[in-house]
Amino acid sequence: MRTQPLKVALLGCGAVGTEVARRLLLHGSDLAARIGTPLELIGIAVRRPGRPRAPEIDRALFTTDAKSLAATADIVVEVIGGIEPARTLILAAMENGASVVTANKALLAEDGSTLYEAADKHGVDLYYEASVAGAIPLLRPLRESLAGDKVHRIVGIVNGTTNYILSRMDETGAGFEEALTEATALGYAEADPTADVEGFDAAAKAAILASLAFHSRVTAADVHREGITEVSAADVVSAREMGCVVKLLAIAELSDGGGSVGVRVHPAMIPRSHPLAAVREAFNAVFVEAEAAGQLMFYGRGAGGAPTASAVLGDVVTVARNRLANGRGASESAYAQLTIRPMGATPTRYHINLDVLDRAGVLAQVATVFAAHQVSIQTVRQDGFGDEDASLVVVTHVATDAALAATVDQLRHLEVVRDVASVMRVED
C-alpha cells in the first residue's frame, strides 16, 4: 500500500456533507485498504464555522475559504448544491488538477457540459452518482454497464417527497395539502417544497438520466415539467377505480425512429401491476428498458444524508483508484447529438374528468370533439349528480400530446361542458 495519502477537500457540511466527513474519518482504514492508499480529509468549507457540528468531526477542519482549500486537494467533494459558487469552485479545483465528486444535480442539469469540458482539459475525473436517486447505483450502470447496449426508455420515480405525498393520498384518501403537511412534519419535505412538488428536482434528474442513456446533451430546460400540486383526492380515487395509482414520473425515451429523445416529468396514472406502482413512501425506483438487457429496475432510498453519502464515497473510492493508476474514468458521451422532441409530438394517453349537463346528446357532442382531433376514445363512464349535472370520465387511446391538449381546450368551450375537472396522463 502507498503510504502517502490522497488529500480530500469537502465543500459543504449539511446532512450529506456531515455523513461524508463522518464516514471518511470513522472508516478510513477500510477505505485505505480498498483504494491502496489512505485518504486524508484536509478541510471542510462552510459558511458558518461556529455552527454546532457532529462531535466526531474535528472543529479545526472547518474553514470559510473554500477556494484555497480546493486548490490544495487531490479530490474535491462538492455537496454545496445550487449553481454558484459551486460551479466556480469546481472549475477552479479542476484547473488545479483535482478530480471532483459532486452531488449537484441542478448544476449538472444546467451546465454539465462545461464541467465535462474542464475535466477533459485538465485530465481529471468528474463523478456524480449521488446526483440522482441517492444511494441507488444507477448512473454508473447507465454510463458503464450498459455502454454496449442501446437504451430505449427510462421511467422513474426520482423524488421521494412527492412519492411520499402521493402514497399517503392513495392510502388514506387525504388531499394534497394534508399530505404535504404530514410530509413536512416528518422531514420528508423542505420548509419551501417548491423544487419538489413543482417537479424542478425531478426534471434536473431526468435531464442527467437522458444525457447518459442517449449519449446526447440534455438540460433541465429541455424537460417538459409538471408538478403534483393540482393532483386531487378525486384523481387518486379515479386512478384506483381504473386499477391504477398516481405517481410523479420522470420519463426519457427515444422516438420510434431513434432520431430524437423526449424527456418529461409529470404526474401520471400507472397500472398497479407495474413494479413502479409498488414504490411507496419516500423511496425511489427507476425502470430501464434496453435492447439487449431487456427490462431492469433500480430501487432504494433516493435521499437522506447517509444514503447519499454512500454514493458520494463510492465515487471517491473510484476516483482515488483512478489517480493511483494514473488513469481516468469515462468522459462525457454526447456523440449522438439527438434532437429534443417537443412535448406536443409525444405519444401519450389522457384521463379526462368532465362536469357536464345531464341530458341527451351530451356524449355525442363530446365524442365529436375527440373525433375532430383524431383522438380515439378507449373507455367512457358517466355518473349522474342530480340537478341536471353529471360526471363524464374519458380515457383515450394513444395520440400526440398536442392533439389531446387541443381536444381538451375545445371541450372547455362546449356549452354542455360545465368544467374540465381534471386532466391526467395515463402511462402503460
C-alpha positions, 0 to 999 in steps of 0.5 A: 500500500502507498503510504502517502495519502490522497488529500480530500477537500469537502465543500459543504457540511449539511446532512450529506456533507456531515455523513461524508466527513463522518464516514471518511474519518470513522472508516478510513482504514477500510477505505485505505485498504480498498483504494491502496492508499489512505485518504486524508480529509484536509478541510471542510468549507462552510459558511458558518464555522461556529455552527454546532457540528457532529462531535466526531468531526474535528472543529479545526477542519472547518474553514470559510475559504473554500477556494484555497482549500480546493486548490490544495486537494487531490479530490474535491467533494462538492455537496454545496448544491445550487449553481454558484459558487459551486460551479466556480469552485469546481472549475477552479479545483479542476484547473488545479488538477483535482478530480471532483465528486459532486452531488449537484444535480441542478448544476449538472442539469444546467451546465454539465457540459462545461464541467465535462469540458474542464475535466477533459482539459485538465485530465481529471475525473468528474463523478456524480452518482449521488446526483440522482436517486441517492444511494441507488447505483444507477448512473454508473450502470447507465454510463458503464454497464450498459455502454454496449447496449442501446437504451430505449426508455427510462421511467422513474420515480426520482423524488421521494417527497412527492412519492411520499405525498402521493402514497399517503393520498392513495392510502388514506384518501387525504388531499394534497395539502394534508399530505404535504403537511404530514410530509413536512412534519416528518422531514420528508419535505423542505420548509419551501417544497417548491423544487419538489412538488413543482417537479424542478428536482425531478426534471434536473434528474431526468435531464442527467438520466437522458444525457447518459442513456442517449449519449446526447446533451440534455438540460433541465430546460429541455424537460417538459415539467409538471408538478403534483400540486393540482393532483386531487383526492378525486384523481387518486380515487379515479386512478384506483377505480381504473386499477391504477395509482398516481405517481410523479414520473420522470420519463426519457425515451427515444422516438420510434425512429431513434432520431430524437429523445423526449424527456418529461416529468409529470404526474401520471396514472400507472397500472398497479401491476407495474413494479413502479406502482409498488414504490411507496413512501419516500423511496425511489425506483427507476425502470430501464428498458434496453435492447439487449438487457431487456427490462431492469429496475433500480430501487432504494432510498433516493435521499437522506444524508447517509444514503447519499453519502454512500454514493458520494464515497463510492465515487471517491473510492473510484476516483482515488483508484483512478489517480493511483493508476494514473488513469481516468474514468469515462468522459462525457458521451454526447456523440449522438447529438439527438434532437429534443422532441417537443412535448406536443409530438409525444405519444401519450394517453389522457384521463379526462374528468368532465362536469357536464349537463345531464341530458341527451346528446351530451356524449355525442357532442363530446365524442365529436370533439375527440373525433375532430382531433383524431383522438380515439376514445378507449373507455367512457363512464358517466355518473349522474349528480342530480340537478341536471349535472353529471360526471363524464370520465374519458380515457383515450387511446394513444395520440400526440400530446398536442392533439389531446391538449387541443381536444381538451381546450375545445371541450372547455368551450362546449356549452354542455361542458360545465368544467374540465375537472381534471386532466391526467396522463395515463402511462402503460 
